[in-house]
Amino acid sequence: MDNKENKKSIQEKLNTIKYNCGNKTHLVVDNKKCKKCKQKTCSFICPANVYVIDDETKETIVQYENCLECGACRISCPQEAIEWCYPESGQGVIFKNS
Amino acid sequence: MSNDFNTDVIVVGAGPAGISAAIEIAKNGRKVVLLERAQYPGSKNVYGGAVYHKALEFVFKDQVQELPYERIINEHTYSFLNEDSSFEMTYKNANSKNAYAIKRFNLEHWMIEQAKKQGVYYSPNTLVKKLIENNGSVIGVETEFEQYFAPVVILADGVNSLLAKKLGLRENFKSKNFILSAKEVIKLNKKIIEQRFNLKEDLTNGVNKQYFGSDFGKLKGIKNLFMMSYLYTFKDTISIGVGVNLEDLAKTKLNINEVLDAVKQHPDIAPLIEDGQLIEYSAHLIPEGGFNNLPKLYANGVMLVGDAAGFVNSVHFEGTNFALVSGKLAGETALIALDDNDFRESKLSVYKEKLEESFILKDLYAYRNVIELLHSRANSLSVYYPNKIKEFFEIVTGVSCTPKAKEFRGFLIQFIKDRKISELFKDIYAFSKCALDVLLGK
């Protein structure tokens, strides 16, 4: 499967999940560190495809609304550039069938 | 209870570990507040699909009879997959009641109801932002809205335990010590599930399948990956997932979702979920560091339980049992500390003693090298032996009209010649060390 197809697959799957989304991000990246980063691990490791690298600015765009709160990005970021918190009380992903 | 405290114990996180700890404390007459960041219990939690009877009984006694499970899991299949073939072993005991398939949303809801009956004060929608310390002791928690004080705080805040990290109990989060698992819950007609898996209609049996092997060809980088896939039957859904080491995912640049899609397309698995409707996708981390990477399990006024403590035996898909039992043991320790009015680290070391006496630290110790050893032999387990199994059964079942002796001799010669002989010895060493460690235990 190529990258594009995987992203489409993830998006379709995310549509099955309920969220109570807040209007403030719980994931903050340090774009200074991101620009230095060669691996861009967050851009392929996230099971919800939360992190997208902007082609022009090379900055990391965080689609926090899709976050499954697994923590994979935080642990695998080689620059330790992700400030990772839980969403505010009662917010974020709601798994009902897992 | 001193006037400065709002309650005897605060438990952070209402999963199996936190609920179990809270119940132990409440049923012995002490005050306990159980804080959960989610709106609904269980809605942040993911697992493969089964919770174990003995561990539930340890906490909930006879109440376990009322657990609203979907199916009893009493058929276990171990399957080695190749690109287009598989070898499967099944153990089935239709009378056994060791494990139940139940969704976490329902499991945690049920456990919370039991906890409330025992007098646990449950507070959902409550995110703990940080721990309050005084003179090197944890004395409470700070939520978004207020501060709660208690002489003992039990951290059951899951695999990411940000609170334990802030406190300095867990410093080294390394990606090689975690598995990332993605899972799909697929809806099918109840009757179809029963036909496909040969199950009884009365929900008294169900299947857990564990799959080894990664030589699926199509996905670049998947070969040689050490991964374990799983499937559980529920009433009218099937859960299917895969777990891969986080460091391996980073190295191979694979996304766990595409690995899961590859697993679902395997000719052995695809027919089982055919025509099913995906009703929920999820992902979660599993602490895999084991005994050699445990955090500091207690300090002045605080204890770690469940995933927050890294209590998982991923070889056997065990986690909820470690959570339930470690929670109870931390609860027992808190009761002793309250009786003696001593909450220092030296007193809370009782928790460690209890863990050492139980299966928790015994098993974690016995398995301390197993995952790393198996992981180091990823090619053997995921590619080489599954392929050799295939070659062997092609001879046994092939009816190729060539003399069997010639074929078997050829198989044995190729078994040794197909790769460096040293690889065979490395396998023998790794597998016998695993077996010996587990047998010797602690």
Interface residues (C-beta under 8 A of the other chain):
Chain A: M1 N6 S9 I10 K13 L14 T16 I17 N20 Q39 T41 F44 I45 C46 P47 A48 N49 L68 E69 C70 G71 A72 R74 I75 S76 W84 C85 Y86 P87 E88 S89 G90 G92 V93 I94 F95 K96 N97 S98
Chain B: R37 A38 Q39 Y40 G42 S43 K44 N45 V46 Y47 K103 R104 F105 P124 N125 T126 L127 T143 E144 V159 N160 L162 F173 K174 S175 F178 L180 A182 K183 E184 V185 K218 L219 T237 S239 L246 E247 L249 A250 K253 L254 N255 I256 N257 E258 D261 A262 L278 I279 E280 Y281 S282 A283 H284 L285
